[in-house]
């Protein structure tokens, strides 16, 4: 069958039709309502993907009778969509993936590789002939997966290892857990001779937890499970609450307990309010627990898991990926420049997330020479204006603004909030 030719994109804005990922942990209401629909079947709607990832690329409307995917459009016209600088820097690929994520249940304990690890891991698994859809596959692509997100509702998550003093206090307080520290050679208040940092102690402790026989994991976690079962916790700002849910939702065959439960006590428990966020760089162990956010990441689906999941857990590969520094995570609130745009800047070279708040009678003008911008209306209504275009957009509408297309956003009737995914200016030349 002949594949129809994709027309060359013009200097205009293109609406996008985006895929929903129906992962079991997803919520039932937020994403369907955002898109103006119902979910009468109560099907989990976990993520809305806005981008050109091969697994679920967005469809580009208004270009051809048979809408091409954004992946096809970028592959066919990389310079026109991305600009020469971004096209060259990222091998003719849209470097980011924008998501709306609704976590009704907690996600797995996980971390993501850096660029070198992703490229090496992807090449290795390709050479081994592991099918790209195999559940044993660690690397689905050759890209890193740094992430930034901003909460749209109250949001709970785990992010990075707690300060060593807090971890040590937890090990000392929980019955039976003192043996974990001793077996790993960790002692509160002191480092093993030759160790350079507290990160070495955390590495040793975490390796011990992840490699213990299942029978010993059960023995260590059973007193905790019995206590929580007898007195179910109700405070979401305490690790016990999430450990109780994890024991309920991630029970293993034969009544065994998931070792990922330990991570709930080893990692920082973070409670975000709407408008706050965090950045997850390579190797940072984390998990989303509950809530809705807008998330922007490098265009990747590479995940190394550490428990609380029925999916593949590759402990040696995870250990090679992790960063074992500890401390309190930075809470991002964004920075304003001139105009209505608030930037959530990160070290990532692939993306920049911003929030644009418009009030009736105000406008936003895109910076000249921008790369491909993805825009989603989260609240209210806007008019999107480009040469020869005036698109009236309601809540849930998604747009692509190709490289250099001059555009403005205006709120004439009601206040509006738009999130913009773009490429940092440093990558444009």
VOVO-566468 format. One line per field, with one value per residue (C-alpha): residue in one letter; z, x, y. Coordinates in pm, 1 decimal. Each point is the difference from the previous one (the first is absolute). Layout:
BEGIN
kolpa <- (A|...)
pz <- (Z|...)
px <- (X|...)
py <- (Y|...)
END
This chain:
BEGIN
kolpa <- (X|X|X|X|X|X|X|X|X|X|X|X|X|X|X|X|X|X|X|X|X|X|X|X|X|X|X|X|X|X|X|X|X|X|X|X|X|X|X|X|X|X|X|X|X|X|X|X|X|X|X|X|X|X|X|X|X|X|X|X|X|X|X|X|X|X|X|X|X|X|X|X|X|X|X|X|X|X|X|X|X|X|X|X|X|X|X|X|X|X|X|X|X|X|X|X|X|X|X|X|X|X|X|X|X|X|X|X|X|X|X|X|X|X|X|X|X|X|X|X|X|X|X|X|X|X|X|X|X|X|X|X|X|X|X|X|X|X|X|X|X|X|X|X|X|X|X|X|X|X|X|X|X|X|X|X|X|X|X|X|X|X|X|X|X|X|X|X|X|X|X|X|X|X|X|X|X|X|X|X|X|X|X|X|X|X|X|X|X|X|X|X|X|X|X|X|X|X|X|X|X|X|X|X|X|X|X|X|X|X|X|X|X|X|X|X|X|X|X|X|X|X|X|X|X|X|X|X|X|X|X|X|X|X|X|X|X|X|X|X|X|X|X|X|X|X|X|X|X|X|X|X|X|X|X|X|X|X|X|X|X|X|X|X|X|X|X|X|X|X|X|X|X|X|X|X|X|X|X|X|X|X|X|X|X|X|X|X|X|X|X|X|X|X|X|X|X|X|X|X|X|X|X|X|X|X|X|X|X|X|X|X|X|X|X|X|X|X|X|X|X|X|X|X|X|X|X|X|X|X|X|X|X|X|X|X|X|X|X|X|X|X|X|X|X|X|X|X|X|X|X|X|X|X|X|X|X|X|X|X|X|X|X|X|X|X|X|X|X|X|X|X|X|X|X|X|X|X|X|X|X|X|X|X|X|X|X|X|X|X|X|X|X|X|X|X|X|X|X|X|X|X|X|X|X|X|X|X|X|X|X|X|X|X|X|X|X|X|X|X|X|X|X|X|X|X|X|X|X)
pz <- (0.0|-93.5|288.7|-85.5|-23.2|285.8|-118.9|99.2|315.8|-33.4|235.1|204.0|318.2|-9.3|246.0|140.9|84.1|282.2|134.4|344.8|179.3|200.5|265.5|295.2|252.4|-191.0|111.9|-150.8|-31.2|-46.7|-349.5|-150.6|144.3|-119.0|-352.9|28.9|12.4|238.0|127.9|37.4|-17.0|295.5|-190.0|169.7|-179.7|129.9|-246.2|-295.0|-228.6|-202.0|-226.6|-253.3|199.2|-224.1|257.6|-21.0|-223.3|-24.2|-322.6|-189.3|-110.8|-281.3|-220.1|-203.1|-37.7|168.0|300.5|29.8|334.7|147.0|-18.3|-377.1|-40.0|196.2|-185.9|-335.4|69.5|297.1|-82.4|-67.3|328.2|231.3|-160.3|-120.5|340.0|193.7|-290.5|-0.6|378.9|43.5|-313.3|-170.8|298.8|206.7|323.6|250.8|95.2|179.7|216.3|217.7|269.2|240.3|270.9|182.9|141.8|61.3|-280.4|27.8|174.7|-294.3|-146.2|-349.8|-174.8|-118.6|-369.4|1.1|195.6|-229.9|-317.9|130.1|146.2|-313.1|-225.1|228.4|5.6|-374.3|-54.8|234.7|-214.7|282.4|-155.1|52.5|153.6|225.2|370.1|68.4|-196.2|201.8|-281.3|-250.8|-167.6|12.5|179.1|361.4|193.5|227.6|115.0|135.8|117.8|150.4|218.8|-118.5|318.6|336.7|-83.0|201.7|-115.2|109.3|-117.8|69.5|308.8|330.6|197.1|154.3|356.9|-74.5|-161.6|296.1|243.7|-192.5|4.3|373.8|72.9|-203.9|179.5|-162.6|-254.7|192.8|-149.9|-346.3|86.3|173.0|-284.6|-250.7|213.6|72.1|341.8|91.5|58.0|-150.1|-335.7|-81.4|-30.8|-355.2|-85.7|-149.3|79.0|148.5|-353.8|34.4|308.2|-180.8|-297.4|226.3|186.9|-315.7|-166.8|310.1|-12.5|-371.9|16.9|321.4|-43.5|-7.4|325.9|184.2|-161.2|124.2|349.5|15.4|-136.8|175.3|335.1|-188.9|-203.4|314.8|172.6|-297.8|-46.9|362.7|-6.2|-359.2|-32.9|-134.3|-35.2|-359.4|123.2|184.6|-172.5|185.9|-204.6|-331.2|136.8|98.5|-351.2|-156.6|203.9|-109.6|-370.1|-67.5|180.9|-150.0|-72.7|304.9|242.9|-41.0|57.0|-261.0|90.0|-167.0|322.5|159.0|-251.6|142.9|318.1|-167.7|-241.1|64.7|22.4|-182.5|13.7|-278.8|-33.8|-341.3|-177.9|174.3|-160.4|4.4|-244.4|-30.8|-156.4|-108.0|273.7|253.2|157.8|17.9|-25.3|-56.4|267.2|-64.0|-186.6|-340.1|-160.5|-326.3|-75.4|-255.6|-71.6|-260.4|-277.8|162.7|168.1|178.7|354.8|249.9|278.5|367.5|111.7|54.8|-345.4|-175.1|-275.9|-53.0|276.5|-105.8|322.4|-144.8|-274.9|246.4|233.2|-288.1|-76.1|344.7|158.8|374.9|119.6|264.6|117.0|-24.1|-355.3|-143.2|-45.5|-323.9|-12.2|-329.0|-87.9|-178.0|-268.5|-181.7|-91.4|117.5|-36.8|298.0|-69.9|182.2|-97.2|39.1|-112.5|-277.7|-351.6|-162.1|135.9|181.3|168.2|54.1|116.9|-165.6|201.5|-199.2|121.3|-223.5|-221.1|34.3|-258.3|-21.1|-293.2|-76.5|-9.3|-352.6|-140.4|240.9|-79.5|-4.6|280.3|140.1|174.7|205.3|140.8|360.7|103.9|-172.1|-367.3|-229.3|-353.5|-166.5|-276.7|-273.3|-350.2|-168.4|300.8|299.1|189.2|285.7|249.0|305.5|298.4|-109.6|-344.3|-108.4|-261.4|-180.7|-97.1|-242.7|-3.1|-25.6|-56.1|156.3|222.0|275.3|265.1|116.9|267.9|-91.4|209.0|303.0|174.3|-155.0|87.5|-268.0|48.8|-261.3|-78.1|-189.4|-59.3|198.8|-200.3|38.1|-232.0|-278.8|-191.8)
px <- (0.0|136.3|59.6|-150.2|245.7|-14.7|-44.8|268.8|-107.3|-75.7|78.2|-314.6|-130.4|-119.8|-248.4|109.2|-204.3|182.5|-0.6|-117.3|195.4|-232.3|241.4|-175.7|112.0|-166.9|-292.7|-345.4|-105.8|263.1|126.5|-343.0|-149.4|300.1|-69.1|-372.2|-117.2|-144.0|146.2|-312.8|200.5|216.4|314.4|321.0|138.0|354.1|187.8|-68.7|305.7|82.8|295.7|167.8|96.2|-29.2|-213.5|-286.0|67.4|-251.5|-196.2|37.1|-332.2|-61.4|289.9|-143.9|-324.8|172.4|170.2|366.9|158.6|228.7|274.5|-50.2|-6.6|322.3|173.8|-112.7|66.2|237.2|134.4|-346.5|-141.3|301.9|233.3|349.2|170.4|-236.5|-19.2|378.3|34.9|-261.2|41.8|-315.8|-217.7|-239.7|201.0|-287.0|-325.6|-272.6|-253.6|-302.6|24.9|-274.7|117.3|-290.3|234.1|371.6|244.3|304.2|320.7|215.7|295.1|110.4|338.8|226.8|80.5|311.0|-178.9|-303.3|204.7|214.7|-296.7|-211.2|284.5|74.8|-360.7|-30.4|307.0|-141.6|-313.7|-242.0|-331.2|-77.2|-336.4|143.5|-83.6|366.0|114.5|154.1|77.6|-275.4|205.5|342.9|-109.8|35.1|-314.9|40.6|-338.8|-154.8|-357.9|-243.1|-291.0|-352.5|-158.8|146.0|273.2|200.4|321.6|328.5|311.7|363.3|159.2|-65.6|290.9|200.6|-81.9|-373.0|50.9|208.4|-267.8|-265.5|212.2|49.8|-368.6|-164.4|12.2|248.9|133.0|321.8|136.2|-28.8|248.8|232.4|-10.5|82.5|287.3|-184.2|9.5|-190.4|235.2|308.1|129.2|181.3|377.4|87.1|-347.0|-3.8|-352.6|-336.0|-99.1|220.0|-194.8|-330.4|129.4|100.0|-331.2|-211.9|199.3|-52.8|-377.0|-24.9|198.1|-125.8|-182.0|-377.2|-40.7|211.2|-191.3|-325.0|144.0|109.1|-325.0|-253.0|-1.1|-59.1|-279.0|-168.3|20.8|-146.6|-272.7|-102.3|5.4|-46.8|167.1|-188.3|269.0|124.1|300.8|137.7|175.8|-218.7|-303.0|168.7|156.7|-347.6|-132.9|303.9|-55.9|-363.1|58.4|329.4|-32.2|220.8|-99.5|7.9|-58.3|349.7|71.9|153.0|347.5|-87.6|-185.7|336.4|46.0|-302.8|204.6|336.4|-117.5|-127.7|-380.0|-98.4|-340.9|-47.7|-270.9|-132.9|265.7|292.5|223.9|329.4|268.2|110.3|343.2|170.8|39.9|-237.1|-216.1|-359.4|-367.0|-323.8|-252.2|-320.4|-121.5|-9.7|289.1|133.4|329.4|267.9|283.9|252.6|-159.1|57.7|-174.9|304.4|-82.8|206.5|-228.5|63.5|-323.5|-372.6|-73.0|-76.1|237.9|363.8|244.9|366.3|190.5|357.1|-100.6|-191.0|301.3|222.5|-245.4|-71.0|146.8|43.6|35.0|-253.9|-173.8|-323.0|-131.7|-43.1|-361.8|-47.2|-246.3|112.7|160.3|-164.9|145.7|-172.5|-354.3|-237.0|239.9|146.6|298.8|85.5|366.9|212.2|346.1|-158.8|107.4|-301.7|-286.6|-134.9|-340.9|-190.7|-342.4|-183.1|-278.1|-220.6|-274.8|-269.4|156.8|357.7|217.1|313.6|243.9|228.3|372.9|138.6|191.9|-148.5|28.4|-305.5|-234.1|-275.7|-283.9|-291.8|-285.6|-52.8|-257.2|-230.7|-5.5|249.1|38.4|319.7|108.5|258.3|32.2|-336.5|-133.3|-222.3|-81.8|-252.2|116.2|-174.3|130.6|185.8|101.5|356.4|205.2|330.3|184.0|278.9|340.4|-11.7|-374.9|-98.0|-301.4|-193.2|-239.1|-282.3|-265.8|-301.6|-281.1|124.3|335.6|206.1|300.0|222.3|302.8|273.5|266.5|296.7|371.0|245.5|137.0|355.5|-91.8|-152.9|316.8)
py <- (0.0|342.2|241.0|340.0|285.4|246.7|358.8|244.4|186.6|368.4|288.4|-54.1|-160.4|-361.3|-154.0|-336.0|-307.9|-176.6|-354.6|-104.4|-273.4|-225.7|-126.1|-170.7|263.2|284.2|210.6|-13.9|362.2|270.8|-75.6|-87.0|320.0|203.2|-123.6|71.8|-360.3|-255.9|-324.3|-206.9|-322.8|114.4|-85.3|119.9|307.5|35.4|222.7|225.8|-7.1|312.0|-59.6|-224.8|-307.9|-310.3|-178.4|253.1|302.3|283.9|42.6|328.8|146.7|245.8|-110.4|-287.3|-193.7|-293.7|161.8|-96.4|-61.8|261.7|-262.6|-31.1|376.0|51.7|-282.7|140.8|367.7|30.2|346.1|143.4|-133.4|20.7|250.6|-80.5|34.4|-227.1|-244.8|-28.6|-20.6|-273.8|-211.8|121.6|-89.9|207.4|-8.3|15.2|-170.7|195.4|-183.7|53.6|-268.6|-112.4|-240.9|-162.7|-264.6|19.6|-67.7|-226.1|98.3|101.8|188.6|99.2|-26.5|278.5|36.8|-222.5|-274.0|13.6|-17.9|-287.5|-189.4|36.7|-116.0|-295.9|-122.4|49.6|-217.6|-263.3|-12.2|83.1|97.8|368.3|-100.2|-270.7|40.8|-78.5|304.4|286.3|244.7|80.6|274.5|163.3|318.2|114.1|86.2|301.7|129.9|317.7|21.0|248.6|-108.2|79.4|-140.9|-88.1|-248.2|-251.6|-161.2|-157.8|181.6|-88.7|-151.4|173.4|145.6|-282.6|109.1|-40.0|-339.9|-115.0|116.4|-195.0|-317.0|37.3|59.4|-276.9|-338.9|-236.3|247.7|62.5|-320.0|154.9|269.9|-243.4|-253.1|272.5|127.9|326.3|155.9|315.8|290.4|-158.2|-111.3|-320.5|52.4|99.5|121.9|346.1|111.1|-86.2|-93.3|-308.4|-103.3|47.4|-199.1|-287.3|6.3|14.1|-278.6|-210.9|55.9|-72.9|-325.8|-161.4|-333.2|41.8|-191.5|257.4|287.4|-153.4|-43.4|364.1|144.4|-226.0|189.3|324.4|-159.5|-133.1|339.5|186.5|-258.5|31.0|381.3|123.7|342.0|301.1|267.5|34.4|195.2|-304.1|-292.6|-249.9|110.0|-85.6|-318.7|-117.0|68.1|-167.2|-314.5|-0.9|71.7|-179.7|-330.2|-269.1|-360.6|-223.2|285.4|141.2|369.1|231.6|126.7|330.2|85.2|80.5|282.3|179.0|46.1|64.2|271.3|352.2|14.2|319.2|169.9|253.0|261.0|107.5|204.6|-171.6|-259.9|-188.6|-103.5|-362.5|-20.1|-321.5|-257.9|159.3|-269.2|119.6|-94.8|188.7|-96.4|195.3|306.5|170.3|184.4|131.9|-172.0|76.9|-238.8|-97.8|-204.8|-336.5|-292.1|-145.2|-108.2|-201.8|-121.3|-69.3|-163.7|61.1|-132.9|-328.5|111.0|-96.8|100.4|-24.2|65.8|1.5|245.5|217.9|13.1|115.3|279.7|143.8|310.1|-59.3|356.5|100.2|313.5|195.4|53.5|347.6|105.3|193.3|288.1|152.9|330.6|287.7|220.4|283.5|-94.5|-274.0|-296.8|-188.1|-228.6|-323.4|-7.7|-315.8|-116.2|-208.2|92.5|-167.2|208.6|304.6|3.5|323.1|107.1|289.3|165.3|235.9|228.8|150.9|261.0|-129.7|-175.3|-208.6|20.6|-292.9|76.3|37.7|-294.0|-254.4|-370.3|-227.9|107.7|-220.6|182.1|-131.1|206.7|-110.5|256.7|248.0|94.3|173.1|123.7|-122.3|234.9|-58.7|153.8|-65.2|-194.8|63.9|-319.4|6.6|-260.8|-139.6|-193.4|-313.0|129.7|-84.5|185.8|-37.9|318.0|-101.4|167.4|376.4|34.6|335.6|-47.8|172.4|-127.3|223.3|-32.6|211.1|-146.7|-194.2|-57.4|-276.7|-215.1|-154.6|-221.7|30.9|-259.0|139.7|-51.8|218.5|289.5|-128.7|-290.8|210.7|92.1)
END
